[in-house]
Amino acid sequence: MRDLVYTGFLSLDGVLDSPGGGPGEEHRSGGWVIKDIEVLPEVFSLKGEELKDTTALLFGRRSYELFAPVWPGSADHAAYKELPKYVVSTTLADDALVDGWGSTTILRSTEDVAELKKSEGGAIFIHGSAELARRLADAGLIDRYNLLVFPVLLGAGKSLFSRADNDKQRLHLRESEAYPNGVLKLIYDVVR
């Protein structure tokens, strides 16, 4: 069984945004990851550490549409180029997939993701894709959270975690680190 790992930047109150802000992040604090907090290279070293465990990428449609035009030509994301990619969408057409970014498969349901997890291979990482992450967590499919938690309270924005009245979900702290700028690296395994 393959692990499904969510990785992202999170405010202390659970808001998930991309580093520089973007579509869907039009709240007044959008782009908070790089605006007000000293950027320290060691904080973002988690992204390099993750790469050695990443064997595939999983996106929701909106995140795919944001990343696919940029990441294939980005030197910062070059190592992701040939990794298999999966996009969970009921509406994305096959002809909307970006050429030159490795093999990409459209999955049409949460059940398709559950089947992918049963396949041979290593960890599948989810970048962005807040709505997809909530849906997969509610279905019990996420195995680990790799989070960089920033010392800000935003009060608005996309929430990583569902507000559904689900059973309590315990997490086990695998690794943590505090950085001088107040950012915390928190890696949690989901306890089953």
N, C-alpha and C positions, 0 to 999 in steps of 0.2 A: 504494500500500500504506500503510495506516495504522500508526502507531507504537503499540505497547503499552507503557505506562510504569507501572512499579511505584513507588509512593510510600509511605514509611512511616517510623516511628520504630523505631530499632534499638539494642540494646545493643552494646557492643564485641564481645561473644562471639556475636552473631548472633541474639539473642532479639528477637522482634517482639511488641509488645503495643500495646494502645490507650492513649491518654494517661492515663486514670484507672483502668485495669484493667477487667475485666469477665468475663463468662462465658468459660470456657476459659483464663482467666488467674489461676487460683486458687493458683498457686505463691506462696510466702511473700513474694516481692518484687513481686507484681502491683501495677500502678499506679505503677511506678517513674518513669515519664516526668515526672510532676509532683510527686512526693513529696520528693525529696532534692536536686534540682538547681534552682538559681535560674532562675526563668522570665524569660527576656528576650524581649521582643516581636520583636526582629530575628531570633531563631532561627527563629521560626515564620513569618517573612515568605516562606519558600519556598512555603507553601501558597497565598498570594496570587499569587506569581509563576507558579505552576503553572496557575492558573485561566485565564490568557490563552491557554494551549495546550490546555486540556481541551475536547474536543468531545463526549465521552461518558464514562460511568463504568461500570466492570465490577466485579462483586462475586461472591464465592462465596455460597452460600446462608446460611451462618451469619452472615457479616458483613452481608449484606442484611437479615436478620431483626433484627440489632442496630441498624443505621443507619436503616432505613426508618421506624420509629416516631418517631425523634428528629429527623433531619435536615430533613424537610419544614417543620417549624415553627421551626427554629433560625436566628436572624439570622446566625450565623457561617457557615452553609452555604446561605444564600439564593441565592447565585449558581449553585448546583448544581441548584436545584429544577426548572428546565425542561430541563436537559440530558437527552439520551436515556440510559437506564440499561439495563444487561444483567446478568442474574444467571445464573451457570453452576450448574446443579443438575439432577440426575436425579430429585429427589423433590419439589421445590417445585411446588405446584399454581397454576394461573393465578389462582384466586380468592384466593390468599394475597398477591397483589401489593397494595401500598398505593396507594390513590387519592390524587390531588392532588400527585404527586411527579414529574410529567412522564411521558413514555412509557417503559414498562419491558417488556423482552423477555426471556423465559427461553431460554437456550441450554442444550442438553442434553449437550454433549460438547466436548472439546478441539478436535475437528474443526470444530465450529460456531464456535469462537473464531477458528480459522485462516481460515475463510470470512469472518467479520466483518472481520478485518484486511485482506482483499482488497477490501473495499468502499470507496466514495468517502468522503472526510471526513478529519478531522484526528486528533489523538492521543486515544487511549482510556486513561484512568488507572484503575489498580487501587488501591483503598484497603482496608486490612485484608487479609482473605482469604489468610492464610499458606499454607494447604493448596493453594488454587487457584494461587497464585504459584509454588509449587514445581512443581506439575504443568505449568504453562505454560512455566516455564523449562526443565524437562526436555524438553519438546517443541520447544524452540528458538523460542518465540513472543514472549518478552519482549525489547524493543529497548532499554530504558533503565531504570535504577534512580535514583530521586530519594530519597536517604536522609538522614535526620538521625540521626547516630550519637552516642549518649550515652555519657559516660565512666563506665560501670558494667559490671561482669561479674556476670551473674546465675546462670549455671550451670543454670537451669531455665526452662522456658517454650517457647513455639512458636518454631521455627526458620524464618527466612525461606528459608534455602538448603537444598536437598536434600542428603541424605547418600548418595544413590545413587552407584554407581560409574560416573559419566558421564565423557565426554571432558572434558579441561580446557577451560574457557570463559574467554577473555580479555575484559577490560573496558578501555575507554579513558576516562580521566578527562576529562570535559567541563568541569567546574567544581567548585571547592571553596572553602570558607570556614571559618575557625575562629572560634569565639565565646569571649568571656571566661569563660563558665561551663563550658568544656571540650567543648561540643557541636561536632561537625563536620558541615557540609553537604557531602555528596559526591554528585555527579551523574556517573554512569557510563553510557556507551553500550556496548552489547554488541557485540563485534567479531565479524563474520561472515566 
